């Protein structure tokens, strides 16, 4: 568990502001008829327009793109493609990381394409609430179990399921660091959170069962039962003043 200084947290926040800007831009452009490949090109251009910044995911473990774009029953790690056009009613998960001066930030949103159905609106609202309660638990002296338990309670009280195989993580000096940050758990269990810890908190929520599988492309994770899935994420610093979200959109 590698702790960060105040200056390092500020610098991660500069990368995080670019992440927030990417997600805001993609949110504006993600409309019916646009391809996920177009969104990926847009995101890479936006990142590289910032001096010293580059996409953190492109080439990471061999991933071929700037964004992960996951549609409907795709949970995470969907590969953008010019052949994948978004349609009215789709649900699009967008995950992006930015490296700036050798520091990393990471965040995700899920977007309704066109007019969302009541089912989609509820799924998005619950998943955002789960992220919010998880972030609120990221305080000095709390435990990883506190974060996970808060998220799990919101999700399961809504009748949805929490994925177990995929979790949040430390971030900052590398795209993925210790500790693992599960979206489930028991209060008081797991490592204690210390000042200077920076973690990516990222609930992944299925409408149906929690089981997942990976497609033949080796990347795209989908729900086994074909149910919709949503994913929201922030990079968060644990400070003596409380949790600090480092991936707000510019001005947010």
N, C-alpha and C positions, 0 to 999 in steps of 0.2 A: 504494500500500500504506500505509494509515493506521494507525499504531501507537497503542496505548492506554496510558495511565498505569496505575499500580497501582490508584489509586482508581477509574478507569473500568472496569478489569477486575473489580473487586469489584462495581461497580454492574451490569455486564452479568451477573455471576453471580447477582444478585438477580432479574433478569428470567429467568435460566436456571433458577432454583429453581422459579419458577412454571411454566415449560415442563415441568420434570420432574414437577411435581405434576399437570399436565394429563395427561401420558402415563400416569402411574400410575393416575389415576382412570379414564381411558378403558380401560386394560388390565383393570380390575376389572369394568367395565360392558359390555365387548364380548363378548356371548354370543349364541348362536343366538336369533333372533327380534327382536333389537334392530336398529333401522335406523341407518344412518350419519347420517341427519338428527338423530336423537335424540342421538347421541354429539356431534354438532357443537353442539347447543344446550347440552348439559352442559358442554362445554369452554368455550364463550363465557361462560357464567355463572360458572364457576370463575375464569376470568381476571379478569373485571370485578369479582368479589368482593374482589380485591386492589387497594387504593387506588392510583390512578394507572396501573394496568395496562390494556392493551387488546390485542385480537388484532392481530398484525402482518400477517397474511395477508389479512384481510377488507378488500376494496377494493384490495389491492395489484395493480397492473396490471389491475384490473377483476375479480379473483377474488372470487366471491360468498360465501365461507364462512370460518369460523375455522380449521377443519381441512382438510387434504387427506386424503381417505380412499380408498385404492386397493386393490381387491379382486382377488386371484388373479393374472391375467396383466396387471393394471394396475400399472404401474411406479411412477408418481408422479402427483400433481396431480388425482386423482379428486375429483369434486365430491360432497359429502354430499347425501343425499336421503332424505326420509321414506319414499319408495317402495322404497329399497334395503335390504331386510332381510338381515341376516347369517344364514348357514346353517352347520350343522355341517360342519366340514372346510374352511371358507373360510380364506383367508389375507388379513389386513387390514393394509395399511400405513397408519400414522397419522403425519402430519407437522404440526407446529405451531410458530408463532413468537409471541413476546410482545414488545410494546414497553412499556417502563417508564421514565418520565422521559427519553424521547427516546433511549433505548438499546435494543438489540435482541439477542435470543437465539433460537436455532432448534434443534430436534432432531426426531428421528423414531425410531419403532420399528415392527417388523412383528410382528403377533400372530396366533397360531393360534386359530381360533374352534372351541371344543369340543376334542375329542381329536385332536392332530396325528398325521398319518401319519408313518412313518419318513422318507419323502422330504421332508416339510415340516420335520421336526425337524432333518434334516441341513442343509437350505438355511438355516434360521435360525441354526444353530450356526456355519456357515461365514461367513455374512454378519456376524454379531457378532464372530467372530474377526478378520475383515478390518478391521472398524472398530477393534478393539483394537490391531492392529499398526500401523494408520495413525496412531492417536492417539500411540502410543509413539514414533513417528518425529518428532513435532512438537516438536523441540528446537532450541535456538539453534545456528545453524551448519549444520543439516541443510538439505536442499533440498526443494522441492515434488516433485521426481522421486523422492526417497527415500520420501516418503509414498505416492505413487502406486504405485511399484514394490512396496512391501511389501504393499499391498492387492491388487494384480494377482496377485502370486505366490500368495497364499493362495487366491484365487478360482479361478485357472486350475489350480492343483495339485489342486483338488477336482473339476475337470471342468466347472466352470461358466464363465460369460462375464461380462465387465465391460462395462457400457454406456459408450460413448465420448462421446456427444453431451451428456450431462448430467453435471455435475461439482459438487464442493463450491465454497466461495466464502468470501471475507472477510465478516465480519459485526461489528456493534457499533454504529457510528454510523448505519448504514442496514441494511435487511434483507439486501441483497446489495452487496458491495464487491469491489474487487480484493484479492487475486489470485484467479484461478480455481484450484481445487484438484482436479486430475484423479485418478481412481481407477486410473490406469495411468501408466506412465512408466519412465524409466531413472534409476538411482541417480546422484547427482551433477549431474543436469541440472535446469534451472529455477531460479527465484529462491531465494536463501537465506532461511531463516526467521530473523527477528530478534525480540529480546525486545520484548514488547508487541503482537505480531501476534495477532489473534484470527481464527480460521477455523472454518468449518463443514466437518467431514470427514464424508462421507456416501456410503459404498459402495452402489451399486445393482447387484444381482446377479441374473442370469437363469439358470435351470436349462438353458435351451436356447441358441439363438443370441443374439448381443448386439443384433441389429437391433431398432429400435423404430419406432413411428408414433404420431401424435396423432389422436384420434378427432374426429368432426365437432363436438363441443362446444367445440373449440379449446383444451382443457385436458388431458384425460385421456390420458396416454401409456401405451401398451400394448406388449407384446412382439409382434413380427411373427408369430412361430410359435405364439403362444398358450401358451407355457410360463410357469410360475410365476416370479414375481420377488419379491425381498425388498429392504428398504431400512432401514438403521439410520444414525443421525446423532447427533453431539454437536457443540456449540460448544466450542472448545478454545482456551485462551490459551497462547502460547509464552512461557515464563518462564525465568529463569536457574536455577530449581529444577526445571525439567522441565515437561512438558505438564500443564496444569491444566484439567480438565473443568469447564465452567461450567453444564452442564445436567443435573446429577445431580438425582434426585428428592429432596424434602425429607428430610433425615436420612441421605441416601445417600452 
